[in-house]
């Protein structure tokens, strides 16, 4: 299991456990399903981090949101 940060959607800023090897997860919300995909990104001052980002979120937006949660 790995601890990951969720970025975007209803889980934005939450931490969760994801089994190693899993690259997608789904959350059911009142407005429908949200699909999160595994992304690795370089964050200045933290190095390479693993996040589960909302699938529809582009890489730049995901990186900005992740950096905000790591401060």
Backbone atoms as SQL, in Angstrom:
CREATE TABLE atoms (id INTEGER PRIMARY KEY, chain TEXT, resi INTEGER, resn TEXT, atom TEXT, x REAL, y REAL, z REAL);
INSERT INTO atoms VALUES
  (1, 'A', 1, 'UNK', 'N', 0.843, -1.181, 0.000),
  (2, 'A', 1, 'UNK', 'CA', 0.000, 0.000, 0.000),
  (3, 'A', 1, 'UNK', 'C', 0.886, 1.242, 0.000),
  (4, 'A', 2, 'UNK', 'N', 0.415, 2.271, -0.661),
  (5, 'A', 2, 'UNK', 'CA', 1.139, 3.538, -0.704),
  (6, 'A', 2, 'UNK', 'C', 0.194, 4.657, -0.272),
  (7, 'A', 3, 'UNK', 'N', 0.720, 5.614, 0.461),
  (8, 'A', 3, 'UNK', 'CA', -0.056, 6.781, 0.841),
  (9, 'A', 3, 'UNK', 'C', 0.058, 7.788, -0.298),
  (10, 'A', 4, 'UNK', 'N', -1.081, 8.267, -0.772),
  (11, 'A', 4, 'UNK', 'CA', -1.093, 9.230, -1.880),
  (12, 'A', 4, 'UNK', 'C', -1.931, 10.432, -1.504),
  (13, 'A', 5, 'UNK', 'N', -1.688, 11.518, -2.186),
  (14, 'A', 5, 'UNK', 'CA', -2.466, 12.742, -2.041),
  (15, 'A', 5, 'UNK', 'C', -3.438, 12.805, -3.211),
  (16, 'A', 6, 'UNK', 'N', -4.712, 13.041, -2.923),
  (17, 'A', 6, 'UNK', 'CA', -5.701, 13.219, -3.984),
  (18, 'A', 6, 'UNK', 'C', -5.731, 14.687, -4.385),
  (19, 'A', 7, 'UNK', 'N', -5.757, 14.942, -5.690),
  (20, 'A', 7, 'UNK', 'CA', -5.722, 16.294, -6.225),
  (21, 'A', 7, 'UNK', 'C', -6.912, 16.484, -7.161),
  (22, 'A', 8, 'UNK', 'N', -7.718, 17.513, -6.868),
  (23, 'A', 8, 'UNK', 'CA', -8.880, 17.809, -7.699),
  (24, 'A', 8, 'UNK', 'C', -10.121, 17.085, -7.214),
  (25, 'A', 9, 'UNK', 'N', -11.251, 17.548, -7.670),
  (26, 'A', 9, 'UNK', 'CA', -12.518, 16.909, -7.347),
  (27, 'A', 9, 'UNK', 'C', -12.904, 16.991, -5.886),
  (28, 'A', 10, 'UNK', 'N', -13.798, 16.112, -5.462),
  (29, 'A', 10, 'UNK', 'CA', -14.318, 16.140, -4.092),
  (30, 'A', 10, 'UNK', 'C', -13.297, 15.671, -3.066),
  (31, 'A', 11, 'UNK', 'N', -12.264, 14.952, -3.493),
  (32, 'A', 11, 'UNK', 'CA', -11.246, 14.445, -2.575),
  (33, 'A', 11, 'UNK', 'C', -10.007, 15.343, -2.508),
  (34, 'A', 12, 'UNK', 'N', -10.066, 16.532, -3.104),
  (35, 'A', 12, 'UNK', 'CA', -8.913, 17.428, -3.179),
  (36, 'A', 12, 'UNK', 'C', -8.309, 17.662, -1.793),
  (37, 'A', 13, 'UNK', 'N', -7.024, 17.321, -1.643),
  (38, 'A', 13, 'UNK', 'CA', -6.321, 17.512, -0.388),
  (39, 'A', 13, 'UNK', 'C', -6.372, 16.331, 0.559),
  (40, 'A', 14, 'UNK', 'N', -7.214, 15.348, 0.272),
  (41, 'A', 14, 'UNK', 'CA', -7.299, 14.160, 1.125),
  (42, 'A', 14, 'UNK', 'C', -6.108, 13.241, 0.872),
  (43, 'A', 15, 'UNK', 'N', -5.732, 12.511, 1.891),
  (44, 'A', 15, 'UNK', 'CA', -4.706, 11.483, 1.735),
  (45, 'A', 15, 'UNK', 'C', -5.408, 10.137, 1.821),
  (46, 'A', 16, 'UNK', 'N', -4.886, 9.174, 1.092),
  (47, 'A', 16, 'UNK', 'CA', -5.501, 7.859, 1.095),
  (48, 'A', 16, 'UNK', 'C', -4.491, 6.774, 0.814),
  (49, 'A', 17, 'UNK', 'N', -4.933, 5.540, 0.963),
  (50, 'A', 17, 'UNK', 'CA', -4.090, 4.380, 0.681),
  (51, 'A', 17, 'UNK', 'C', -4.492, 3.777, -0.657),
  (52, 'A', 18, 'UNK', 'N', -3.490, 3.497, -1.463),
  (53, 'A', 18, 'UNK', 'CA', -3.719, 2.873, -2.763),
  (54, 'A', 18, 'UNK', 'C', -2.754, 1.694, -2.868),
  (55, 'A', 19, 'UNK', 'N', -3.258, 0.513, -3.218),
  (56, 'A', 19, 'UNK', 'CA', -2.358, -0.640, -3.361),
  (57, 'A', 19, 'UNK', 'C', -1.323, -0.396, -4.462),
  (58, 'A', 20, 'UNK', 'N', -0.102, -0.873, -4.240),
  (59, 'A', 20, 'UNK', 'CA', 0.935, -0.769, -5.275),
  (60, 'A', 20, 'UNK', 'C', 0.440, -1.463, -6.533),
  (61, 'A', 21, 'UNK', 'N', 0.688, -0.851, -7.662),
  (62, 'A', 21, 'UNK', 'CA', 0.256, -1.414, -8.929),
  (63, 'A', 21, 'UNK', 'C', -1.065, -0.849, -9.420),
  (64, 'A', 22, 'UNK', 'N', -1.830, -0.214, -8.544),
  (65, 'A', 22, 'UNK', 'CA', -3.086, 0.391, -8.968),
  (66, 'A', 22, 'UNK', 'C', -2.797, 1.779, -9.511),
  (67, 'A', 23, 'UNK', 'N', -3.322, 2.103, -10.674),
  (68, 'A', 23, 'UNK', 'CA', -3.061, 3.407, -11.273),
  (69, 'A', 23, 'UNK', 'C', -4.335, 4.232, -11.466),
  (70, 'A', 24, 'UNK', 'N', -5.487, 3.664, -11.090),
  (71, 'A', 24, 'UNK', 'CA', -6.754, 4.395, -11.181),
  (72, 'A', 24, 'UNK', 'C', -7.619, 4.065, -9.978),
  (73, 'A', 25, 'UNK', 'N', -8.433, 5.033, -9.581),
  (74, 'A', 25, 'UNK', 'CA', -9.442, 4.780, -8.555),
  (75, 'A', 25, 'UNK', 'C', -10.660, 5.620, -8.889),
  (76, 'A', 26, 'UNK', 'N', -11.789, 5.256, -8.313),
  (77, 'A', 26, 'UNK', 'CA', -13.026, 5.945, -8.614),
  (78, 'A', 26, 'UNK', 'C', -13.731, 6.300, -7.322),
  (79, 'A', 27, 'UNK', 'N', -14.293, 7.487, -7.257),
  (80, 'A', 27, 'UNK', 'CA', -15.087, 7.932, -6.117),
  (81, 'A', 27, 'UNK', 'C', -16.486, 8.264, -6.620),
  (82, 'A', 28, 'UNK', 'N', -17.480, 7.795, -5.902),
  (83, 'A', 28, 'UNK', 'CA', -18.864, 8.108, -6.251),
  (84, 'A', 28, 'UNK', 'C', -19.276, 9.378, -5.508),
  (85, 'A', 29, 'UNK', 'N', -19.821, 10.343, -6.225),
  (86, 'A', 29, 'UNK', 'CA', -20.292, 11.587, -5.621),
  (87, 'A', 29, 'UNK', 'C', -21.752, 11.804, -5.993),
  (88, 'A', 30, 'UNK', 'N', -22.357, 12.832, -5.422),
  (89, 'A', 30, 'UNK', 'CA', -23.755, 13.148, -5.733),
  (90, 'A', 30, 'UNK', 'C', -23.954, 13.502, -7.200),
  (91, 'A', 31, 'UNK', 'N', -22.903, 14.061, -7.821),
  (92, 'A', 31, 'UNK', 'CA', -23.033, 14.469, -9.234),
  (93, 'A', 31, 'UNK', 'C', -22.493, 13.415, -10.206),
  (94, 'A', 32, 'UNK', 'N', -22.095, 12.275, -9.682),
  (95, 'A', 32, 'UNK', 'CA', -21.609, 11.192, -10.530),
  (96, 'A', 32, 'UNK', 'C', -20.216, 10.736, -10.138),
  (97, 'A', 33, 'UNK', 'N', -19.675, 9.791, -10.893),
  (98, 'A', 33, 'UNK', 'CA', -18.361, 9.245, -10.554),
  (99, 'A', 33, 'UNK', 'C', -17.214, 10.196, -10.907),
  (100, 'A', 34, 'UNK', 'N', -16.175, 10.164, -10.077),
  (101, 'A', 34, 'UNK', 'CA', -14.935, 10.884, -10.348),
  (102, 'A', 34, 'UNK', 'C', -13.835, 9.847, -10.504),
  (103, 'A', 35, 'UNK', 'N', -13.066, 9.953, -11.562),
  (104, 'A', 35, 'UNK', 'CA', -11.978, 9.000, -11.811),
  (105, 'A', 35, 'UNK', 'C', -10.657, 9.703, -11.558),
  (106, 'A', 36, 'UNK', 'N', -9.833, 9.076, -10.725),
  (107, 'A', 36, 'UNK', 'CA', -8.512, 9.604, -10.383),
  (108, 'A', 36, 'UNK', 'C', -7.453, 8.702, -10.999),
  (109, 'A', 37, 'UNK', 'N', -6.418, 9.306, -11.571),
  (110, 'A', 37, 'UNK', 'CA', -5.330, 8.543, -12.167),
  (111, 'A', 37, 'UNK', 'C', -4.024, 8.875, -11.456),
  (112, 'A', 38, 'UNK', 'N', -3.155, 7.886, -11.399),
  (113, 'A', 38, 'UNK', 'CA', -1.854, 8.038, -10.755),
  (114, 'A', 38, 'UNK', 'C', -0.957, 8.935, -11.611),
  (115, 'A', 39, 'UNK', 'N', -0.307, 9.885, -10.959),
  (116, 'A', 39, 'UNK', 'CA', 0.659, 10.743, -11.657),
  (117, 'A', 39, 'UNK', 'C', 1.866, 10.951, -10.748),
  (118, 'A', 40, 'UNK', 'N', 3.023, 10.957, -11.349),
  (119, 'A', 40, 'UNK', 'CA', 4.254, 11.292, -10.651),
  (120, 'A', 40, 'UNK', 'C', 4.687, 12.653, -11.147),
  (121, 'A', 41, 'UNK', 'N', 5.050, 13.538, -10.225),
  (122, 'A', 41, 'UNK', 'CA', 5.465, 14.879, -10.635),
  (123, 'A', 41, 'UNK', 'C', 6.565, 15.393, -9.726),
  (124, 'A', 42, 'UNK', 'N', 7.396, 16.253, -10.288),
  (125, 'A', 42, 'UNK', 'CA', 8.483, 16.896, -9.540),
  (126, 'A', 42, 'UNK', 'C', 7.937, 18.165, -8.891),
  (127, 'A', 43, 'UNK', 'N', 8.068, 18.255, -7.563),
  (128, 'A', 43, 'UNK', 'CA', 7.676, 19.451, -6.850),
  (129, 'A', 43, 'UNK', 'C', 8.917, 20.062, -6.224),
  (130, 'A', 44, 'UNK', 'N', 9.124, 21.336, -6.485),
  (131, 'A', 44, 'UNK', 'CA', 10.307, 22.018, -5.978),
  (132, 'A', 44, 'UNK', 'C', 10.325, 21.947, -4.451),
  (133, 'A', 45, 'UNK', 'N', 11.444, 21.485, -3.918),
  (134, 'A', 45, 'UNK', 'CA', 11.610, 21.360, -2.476),
  (135, 'A', 45, 'UNK', 'C', 11.160, 20.029, -1.914),
  (136, 'A', 46, 'UNK', 'N', 10.461, 19.212, -2.717),
  (137, 'A', 46, 'UNK', 'CA', 9.969, 17.923, -2.251),
  (138, 'A', 46, 'UNK', 'C', 10.448, 16.759, -3.104),
  (139, 'A', 47, 'UNK', 'N', 10.884, 17.042, -4.308),
  (140, 'A', 47, 'UNK', 'CA', 11.308, 15.978, -5.213),
  (141, 'A', 47, 'UNK', 'C', 10.132, 15.375, -5.947),
  (142, 'A', 48, 'UNK', 'N', 10.269, 14.107, -6.287),
  (143, 'A', 48, 'UNK', 'CA', 9.246, 13.405, -7.057),
  (144, 'A', 48, 'UNK', 'C', 8.184, 12.853, -6.110),
  (145, 'A', 49, 'UNK', 'N', 6.921, 13.193, -6.383),
  (146, 'A', 49, 'UNK', 'CA', 5.817, 12.738, -5.534),
  (147, 'A', 49, 'UNK', 'C', 4.794, 11.980, -6.374),
  (148, 'A', 50, 'UNK', 'N', 4.072, 11.103, -5.701),
  (149, 'A', 50, 'UNK', 'CA', 3.004, 10.328, -6.345),
  (150, 'A', 50, 'UNK', 'C', 1.679, 10.891, -5.875),
  (151, 'A', 51, 'UNK', 'N', 0.817, 11.261, -6.807),
  (152, 'A', 51, 'UNK', 'CA', -0.514, 11.765, -6.469),
  (153, 'A', 51, 'UNK', 'C', -1.551, 11.014, -7.303),
  (154, 'A', 52, 'UNK', 'N', -2.781, 11.038, -6.824),
  (155, 'A', 52, 'UNK', 'CA', -3.914, 10.552, -7.589),
  (156, 'A', 52, 'UNK', 'C', -4.688, 11.797, -7.996),
  (157, 'A', 53, 'UNK', 'N', -4.595, 12.168, -9.259),
  (158, 'A', 53, 'UNK', 'CA', -5.199, 13.409, -9.750),
  (159, 'A', 53, 'UNK', 'C', -6.473, 13.103, -10.527),
  (160, 'A', 54, 'UNK', 'N', -7.424, 14.017, -10.421),
  (161, 'A', 54, 'UNK', 'CA', -8.655, 13.904, -11.186),
  (162, 'A', 54, 'UNK', 'C', -8.292, 13.752, -12.654),
  (163, 'A', 55, 'UNK', 'N', -8.861, 12.766, -13.310),
  (164, 'A', 55, 'UNK', 'CA', -8.482, 12.426, -14.679),
  (165, 'A', 55, 'UNK', 'C', -8.611, 13.604, -15.644),
  (166, 'A', 56, 'UNK', 'N', -9.604, 14.453, -15.443),
  (167, 'A', 56, 'UNK', 'CA', -9.834, 15.570, -16.364),
  (168, 'A', 56, 'UNK', 'C', -8.937, 16.776, -16.076),
  (169, 'A', 57, 'UNK', 'N', -8.159, 16.737, -15.019),
  (170, 'A', 57, 'UNK', 'CA', -7.282, 17.847, -14.642),
  (171, 'A', 57, 'UNK', 'C', -5.990, 17.770, -15.450),
  (172, 'A', 58, 'UNK', 'N', -5.602, 18.882, -16.100),
  (173, 'A', 58, 'UNK', 'CA', -4.365, 18.844, -16.887),
  (174, 'A', 58, 'UNK', 'C', -3.163, 18.834, -15.947),
  (175, 'A', 59, 'UNK', 'N', -1.992, 18.486, -16.466),
  (176, 'A', 59, 'UNK', 'CA', -0.795, 18.304, -15.647),
  (177, 'A', 59, 'UNK', 'C', -0.383, 19.567, -14.906),
  (178, 'A', 60, 'UNK', 'N', -0.449, 20.728, -15.557),
  (179, 'A', 60, 'UNK', 'CA', -0.043, 21.976, -14.902),
  (180, 'A', 60, 'UNK', 'C', -0.950, 22.301, -13.718),
  (181, 'A', 61, 'UNK', 'N', -2.252, 22.142, -13.897),
  (182, 'A', 61, 'UNK', 'CA', -3.200, 22.418, -12.817),
  (183, 'A', 61, 'UNK', 'C', -3.015, 21.428, -11.673),
  (184, 'A', 62, 'UNK', 'N', -2.776, 20.163, -11.998),
  (185, 'A', 62, 'UNK', 'CA', -2.550, 19.143, -10.966),
  (186, 'A', 62, 'UNK', 'C', -1.293, 19.465, -10.166),
  (187, 'A', 63, 'UNK', 'N', -0.262, 19.902, -10.848),
  (188, 'A', 63, 'UNK', 'CA', 1.001, 20.237, -10.177),
  (189, 'A', 63, 'UNK', 'C', 0.817, 21.425, -9.233),
  (190, 'A', 64, 'UNK', 'N', 0.094, 22.449, -9.676),
  (191, 'A', 64, 'UNK', 'CA', -0.163, 23.610, -8.823),
  (192, 'A', 64, 'UNK', 'C', -0.964, 23.236, -7.583),
  (193, 'A', 65, 'UNK', 'N', -1.991, 22.426, -7.755),
  (194, 'A', 65, 'UNK', 'CA', -2.811, 22.008, -6.619),
  (195, 'A', 65, 'UNK', 'C', -2.011, 21.139, -5.651),
  (196, 'A', 66, 'UNK', 'N', -1.216, 20.228, -6.183),
  (197, 'A', 66, 'UNK', 'CA', -0.401, 19.364, -5.323),
  (198, 'A', 66, 'UNK', 'C', 0.597, 20.191, -4.528),
  (199, 'A', 67, 'UNK', 'N', 1.238, 21.147, -5.173),
  (200, 'A', 67, 'UNK', 'CA', 2.221, 21.994, -4.487),
  (201, 'A', 67, 'UNK', 'C', 1.557, 22.778, -3.353),
  (202, 'A', 68, 'UNK', 'N', 0.345, 23.217, -3.562),
  (203, 'A', 68, 'UNK', 'CA', -0.386, 23.956, -2.520),
  (204, 'A', 68, 'UNK', 'C', -0.624, 23.081, -1.284),
  (205, 'A', 69, 'UNK', 'N', -0.915, 21.809, -1.486),
  (206, 'A', 69, 'UNK', 'CA', -1.183, 20.898, -0.369),
  (207, 'A', 69, 'UNK', 'C', 0.098, 20.470, 0.349),
  (208, 'A', 70, 'UNK', 'N', 1.220, 20.535, -0.320),
  (209, 'A', 70, 'UNK', 'CA', 2.489, 20.130, 0.300),
  (210, 'A', 70, 'UNK', 'C', 3.135, 21.253, 1.108),
  (211, 'A', 71, 'UNK', 'N', 2.640, 22.470, 1.007),
  (212, 'A', 71, 'UNK', 'CA', 3.236, 23.590, 1.769),
  (213, 'A', 71, 'UNK', 'C', 2.943, 23.487, 3.226);
